[in-house]
Amino acid sequence: MTENLIELEVKNLRKKKMINIKISKKDSLYDLHAKILSANKWQPEHSFSFFMSDKFWDDEKEYAGDSFSEGKSKIKLEKLNLKNGDTFLYLYDYGDENRFKISVSSIS
């Protein structure tokens, strides 16, 4: 049996750089956070948030964590009912505000 994968396009809004990430539906937003940090060669030193409404600072649809705790970001991707074409936002380091737009390119 093959693992259900989600392919994501992760665009750094400041640097206009795009990376592609494949991740299991069984993984969490925290796992996605770790993959984005690794792709950018950053250390897990700051707080972060995912905004599932595709609007920065939307408290109602925010899943946040930090370098010490997964916080709400421990939610599994399969629980978010993502579909092809869905978009959401990721913010790393509330001081520098590294902003990313994430698009679901395929789900298998």
Sequence and secondary structure as in RCSB ss.txt:
>XXXX:A:sequence
MTENLIELEVKNLRKKKMINIKISKKDSLYDLHAKILSANKWQPEHSFSFFMSDKFWDDEKEYAGDSFSEGKSKI
KLEKLNLKNGDTFLYLYDYGDENRFKISVSSIS
>XXXX:A:secstr
    EEEEEEEETTTTEEEEEEEETTSBHHHHHHHHHHHHT  S S EEEETTSSTT GGGEEEE SS  GGGGS
BGGGGT  TT EEEEEE TTT EEEEEEEEEE 
